[in-house]
Every structure is written in C-alpha cells, then in structure tokens.
C-alpha cells in the first residue's frame, strides 16, 4: 500500500492509525476536527504550509516499517 496526496486524512488514519504521530509531528491535528473528515493530505499540507513530499515520505515510511 502507498499513501498518496489524494487520500483523505481520515482514511489514512483508519487504515494506519500509527500515522497519527506523523500528522501531529507536522502540527496537523486536523484529524481531531470536522475538516479532517473530508480533507485530503494535499489540502491539509497546503493549509498548514507543510512540505507535501516530506509528509508523504514520512507517512509511507511509517506504514512500511
């Protein structure tokens, strides 16, 4: 499996709960608010000013360990 930018944060957390720490490490607590339900990783990264490629890299490392 690979996490991609089009995935919703809530879907990622459902299939890989360990990624919550990664999101929190980037200052993204979106999954705890209503926006996180429909927000994609790409949208959240843009809103929070986060490097999307770095975030995806870390998320994919977390699910492949």
N, C-alpha and C positions, 0 to 999 in steps of 0.2 A: 504494500500500500504506500501511496505517496500523498502527502498533504500539499495541496495546490491553493493558489491565491483565491480561486473562485469558491472555495469551500466556506460554509458558514462556521463561525466560531463555535456555535452550539453543537454542530455536527461533529466537529473535531473533538470537542470535549466529551461527547457521548462515546465515541469510538476509542478515544485515547485520553482518559482522564489525567494521566501524568503530564499532559501538556499544559495544565493549569499553571504550573510553576513557571513555565516558559513565558506564558502570557503575562503573568504577574511581574516577572523579572523585567519585562519591557514596559511596565507601568500600565498595562492593559487589564483593567478589571471589568471589561465590557461584558464578560460572561455573567456577571452578577447584576447587570442592569437589563431593562427591557430591550435596548438596542442590540444587545449581544445575540438575541434570538434570531434576528434576520440579517445581521451584519456579516459581510464576508471578511476574510482575513485581509484582503486588499483594501477594502473600505476602512476597516479599523486602523490599519497601519497608516493610511493617508491622514485620517483624522488626528491620530496621535503623533504624527511626524516621525514614524519609525521606518527604518530601512527594511523594506519588504523582503528583499532577498536574504538578509541576515536572519530575519524572523523565520522564514520558511526553512532555511538551513537548520536552525536550531530545533524547530518543531520536528522535522524529519529525522534528525539525529536522535531525538528523544523517543520516537516510535520505533526506531530500528535498533535500539540498544537491547 
